[in-house]
Each structure stands twice: as structure tokens, then as C-alpha cells.
Amino acid sequence: MFSVKKMVVVSCLLISILAVISCSKNDGTSNITCDPATSFANTVKPILDKSCNMNGCHDDIVITALNNFQTVHDGANQIKISIQSGRMPKSNSLTTAEKNAIYCWVDNGAKNN
């Protein structure tokens, strides 16, 4: 039989392990090296054009195209959330670098640069 002291030690050990596991979950945005000069025109828009602005997706028929700064800027936070959750892009995938570039641009104020 376990003594009370052993049960306390085992319980503390299990709680510690669970705490470490729960704190180590990574949402894919931690430890990103972010360049505050990430460009909408040179980085973000080409990613959206390649992966989102296509027939049946963001094509101004099914849903608003993400093909100009103002539209993307106005939806920047939702775009980031949709990419993080895996809802976007629907029929393509983004590389980690592409995702990080979009996250970085949004986190730095979604500038028209």
C-alpha cells in the first residue's frame, strides 16, 4: 500500500507533468522572428494572390477578393485568425514562412508598405 507521503509525492509529480505539458502547447506563432518592415506589396499580396485570390474562393463572386490593400487591411485580424485555425486557405496550404510573414505584417499594424 502507498503511504500518504508517497501519494503526495506522486500527486505532485503528476501535477507538475501536466503543468509542463499544458504550458508547452504552441499555436504556431511563438518564437517567430518578425521583420517589422514586412511589406504588403512585396510579401503579403503575392501570398494572397497565389493562395487565396482564385476562382471559387476570394474571387469577388463567392467572397470578397483579397486583392487590394484596403480590403486586406480591414480584414487583417480575421485573416490571421482564419489562417491560424486552418480555415484558410481552403484549397491550398501556406508554408510556415508564408504564415509567419502574414502574422508579422498584421502584428506590426498591417501597414501599406
Phi and psi in degrees as GROMACS dihedral restraints (atoms count N, CA, C in turn):
[ dihedral_restraints ]
;  ai    aj    ak    al  type     phi  dphi    fc
    3     4     5     6     1   -77.6    20    10
    4     5     6     7     1   139.3    20    10
    6     7     8     9     1   -82.8    20    10
    7     8     9    10     1   164.6    20    10
    9    10    11    12     1   -60.6    20    10
   10    11    12    13     1   -40.0    20    10
   12    13    14    15     1   -62.2    20    10
   13    14    15    16     1   -43.6    20    10
   15    16    17    18     1   -65.1    20    10
   16    17    18    19     1   -39.0    20    10
   18    19    20    21     1   -65.0    20    10
   19    20    21    22     1   -38.0    20    10
   21    22    23    24     1   -65.8    20    10
   22    23    24    25     1   -43.7    20    10
   24    25    26    27     1   -63.3    20    10
   25    26    27    28     1   -46.1    20    10
   27    28    29    30     1   -63.3    20    10
   28    29    30    31     1   -42.5    20    10
   30    31    32    33     1   -61.8    20    10
   31    32    33    34     1   -45.0    20    10
   33    34    35    36     1   -62.8    20    10
   34    35    36    37     1   -39.4    20    10
   36    37    38    39     1   -63.1    20    10
   37    38    39    40     1   -45.5    20    10
   39    40    41    42     1   -63.7    20    10
   40    41    42    43     1   -42.1    20    10
   42    43    44    45     1   -62.8    20    10
   43    44    45    46     1   -41.9    20    10
   45    46    47    48     1   -62.5    20    10
   46    47    48    49     1   -43.5    20    10
   48    49    50    51     1   -62.8    20    10
   49    50    51    52     1   -45.0    20    10
   51    52    53    54     1   -63.1    20    10
   52    53    54    55     1   -38.4    20    10
   54    55    56    57     1   -63.9    20    10
   55    56    57    58     1   -43.0    20    10
   57    58    59    60     1   -64.3    20    10
   58    59    60    61     1   -44.0    20    10
   60    61    62    63     1   -62.7    20    10
   61    62    63    64     1   -46.0    20    10
   63    64    65    66     1   -69.5    20    10
   64    65    66    67     1   -30.1    20    10
   66    67    68    69     1   -81.9    20    10
   67    68    69    70     1   -12.9    20    10
   69    70    71    72     1   -93.9    20    10
   70    71    72    73     1     2.3    20    10
   72    73    74    75     1   -64.2    20    10
   73    74    75    76     1   133.8    20    10
   75    76    77    78     1  -117.9    20    10
   76    77    78    79     1   125.1    20    10
   78    79    80    81     1   -87.1    20    10
   79    80    81    82     1     7.6    20    10
   81    82    83    84     1    89.6    20    10
   82    83    84    85     1    -1.3    20    10
   84    85    86    87     1  -115.3    20    10
   85    86    87    88     1    -3.0    20    10
   87    88    89    90     1   -77.6    20    10
   88    89    90    91     1   150.1    20    10
   90    91    92    93     1    60.0    20    10
   91    92    93    94     1    32.9    20    10
   93    94    95    96     1   -87.0    20    10
   94    95    96    97     1   128.6    20    10
   96    97    98    99     1   -83.5    20    10
   97    98    99   100     1   116.8    20    10
   99   100   101   102     1  -112.8    20    10
  100   101   102   103     1   126.6    20    10
  102   103   104   105     1   -90.2    20    10
  103   104   105   106     1   113.0    20    10
  105   106   107   108     1   -61.7    20    10
  106   107   108   109     1   -13.7    20    10
  108   109   110   111     1   -94.2    20    10
  109   110   111   112     1    13.6    20    10
  111   112   113   114     1   -53.2    20    10
  112   113   114   115     1   127.0    20    10
  114   115   116   117     1   -93.7    20    10
  115   116   117   118     1   135.0    20    10
  117   118   119   120     1   -64.2    20    10
  118   119   120   121     1   -53.0    20    10
  120   121   122   123     1   -65.5    20    10
  121   122   123   124     1   -40.0    20    10
  123   124   125   126     1   -94.0    20    10
  124   125   126   127     1   -18.6    20    10
  126   127   128   129     1  -120.9    20    10
  127   128   129   130     1   -58.4    20    10
  129   130   131   132     1   -70.7    20    10
  130   131   132   133     1   -50.4    20    10
  132   133   134   135     1   -59.7    20    10
  133   134   135   136     1   -43.8    20    10
  135   136   137   138     1   -60.4    20    10
  136   137   138   139     1   -35.1    20    10
  138   139   140   141     1   -65.1    20    10
  139   140   141   142     1   -46.2    20    10
  141   142   143   144     1   -64.7    20    10
  142   143   144   145     1   -40.5    20    10
  144   145   146   147     1   -62.2    20    10
  145   146   147   148     1   -39.8    20    10
  147   148   149   150     1   -74.6    20    10
  148   149   150   151     1   -36.1    20    10
  150   151   152   153     1  -112.8    20    10
  151   152   153   154     1   -14.5    20    10
  153   154   155   156     1  -126.8    20    10
  154   155   156   157     1   -40.1    20    10
  156   157   158   159     1   -84.7    20    10
  157   158   159   160     1    79.4    20    10
  159   160   161   162     1  -145.5    20    10
  160   161   162   163     1   164.4    20    10
  162   163   164   165     1   -54.4    20    10
  163   164   165   166     1   127.4    20    10
  165   166   167   168     1    88.3    20    10
  166   167   168   169     1    -2.6    20    10
  168   169   170   171     1  -125.1    20    10
  169   170   171   172     1  -116.6    20    10
  171   172   173   174     1   -86.5    20    10
  172   173   174   175     1    82.0    20    10
  174   175   176   177     1  -125.7    20    10
  175   176   177   178     1    14.3    20    10
  177   178   179   180     1    67.0    20    10
  178   179   180   181     1     1.8    20    10
  180   181   182   183     1  -107.0    20    10
  181   182   183   184     1   -56.4    20    10
  183   184   185   186     1   -75.8    20    10
  184   185   186   187     1   -48.3    20    10
  186   187   188   189     1  -154.6    20    10
  187   188   189   190     1   157.2    20    10
  189   190   191   192     1   -52.3    20    10
  190   191   192   193     1   132.1    20    10
  192   193   194   195     1   -67.5    20    10
  193   194   195   196     1   144.7    20    10
  195   196   197   198     1  -100.6    20    10
  196   197   198   199     1    56.3    20    10
  198   199   200   201     1  -113.8    20    10
  199   200   201   202     1     8.6    20    10
  201   202   203   204     1  -142.2    20    10
  202   203   204   205     1   157.4    20    10
  204   205   206   207     1   -55.9    20    10
  205   206   207   208     1   -49.9    20    10
  207   208   209   210     1   -60.5    20    10
  208   209   210   211     1   -42.9    20    10
  210   211   212   213     1   -63.6    20    10
  211   212   213   214     1   -45.1    20    10
  213   214   215   216     1   -68.5    20    10
  214   215   216   217     1   -42.3    20    10
  216   217   218   219     1   -59.1    20    10
  217   218   219   220     1   -46.2    20    10
  219   220   221   222     1   -64.2    20    10
  220   221   222   223     1   -28.2    20    10
  222   223   224   225     1  -107.6    20    10
  223   224   225   226     1    14.2    20    10
  225   226   227   228     1   -54.8    20    10
  226   227   228   229     1   -49.2    20    10
  228   229   230   231     1   -64.6    20    10
  229   230   231   232     1   -40.0    20    10
  231   232   233   234     1   -68.2    20    10
  232   233   234   235     1   -36.3    20    10
  234   235   236   237     1   -61.3    20    10
  235   236   237   238     1   -46.6    20    10
  237   238   239   240     1   -59.8    20    10
  238   239   240   241     1   -47.0    20    10
  240   241   242   243     1   -61.3    20    10
  241   242   243   244     1   -42.1    20    10
  243   244   245   246     1   -65.7    20    10
  244   245   246   247     1   -35.9    20    10
  246   247   248   249     1   -71.0    20    10
  247   248   249   250     1   -44.9    20    10
  249   250   251   252     1   -60.4    20    10
  250   251   252   253     1   -38.4    20    10
  252   253   254   255     1   -79.0    20    10
  253   254   255   256     1   -13.0    20    10
  255   256   257   258     1    89.3    20    10
  256   257   258   259     1     3.3    20    10
  258   259   260   261     1   -72.4    20    10
  259   260   261   262     1   -26.3    20    10
  261   262   263   264     1  -127.8    20    10
  262   263   264   265     1   150.1    20    10
  264   265   266   267     1   -74.4    20    10
  265   266   267   268     1   150.1    20    10
  267   268   269   270     1   -69.3    20    10
  268   269   270   271     1   -49.0    20    10
  270   271   272   273     1  -108.7    20    10
  271   272   273   274     1     2.9    20    10
  273   274   275   276     1  -127.8    20    10
  274   275   276   277     1   176.7    20    10
  276   277   278   279     1  -131.9    20    10
  277   278   279   280     1   153.1    20    10
  279   280   281   282     1  -105.0    20    10
  280   281   282   283     1   146.7    20    10
  282   283   284   285     1   -72.5    20    10
  283   284   285   286     1   164.0    20    10
  285   286   287   288     1   -58.9    20    10
  286   287   288   289     1   -40.3    20    10
  288   289   290   291     1   -63.1    20    10
  289   290   291   292     1   -40.6    20    10
  291   292   293   294     1   -66.1    20    10
  292   293   294   295     1   -44.6    20    10
  294   295   296   297     1   -59.4    20    10
  295   296   297   298     1   -48.1    20    10
  297   298   299   300     1   -62.1    20    10
  298   299   300   301     1   -36.0    20    10
  300   301   302   303     1   -63.7    20    10
  301   302   303   304     1   -43.2    20    10
  303   304   305   306     1   -66.5    20    10
  304   305   306   307     1   -46.0    20    10
  306   307   308   309     1   -57.6    20    10
  307   308   309   310     1   -44.2    20    10
  309   310   311   312     1   -61.9    20    10
  310   311   312   313     1   -46.2    20    10
  312   313   314   315     1   -60.9    20    10
  313   314   315   316     1   -45.7    20    10
  315   316   317   318     1   -62.9    20    10
  316   317   318   319     1   -48.8    20    10
  318   319   320   321     1   -63.5    20    10
  319   320   321   322     1   -23.5    20    10
  321   322   323   324     1   -96.2    20    10
  322   323   324   325     1    20.1    20    10
  324   325   326   327     1    99.1    20    10
  325   326   327   328     1     6.1    20    10
  327   328   329   330     1    48.1    20    10
  328   329   330   331     1    57.6    20    10
  330   331   332   333     1   -78.5    20    10
  331   332   333   334     1   152.6    20    10
  333   334   335   336     1   -88.1    20    10
  334   335   336   337     1    81.7    20    10
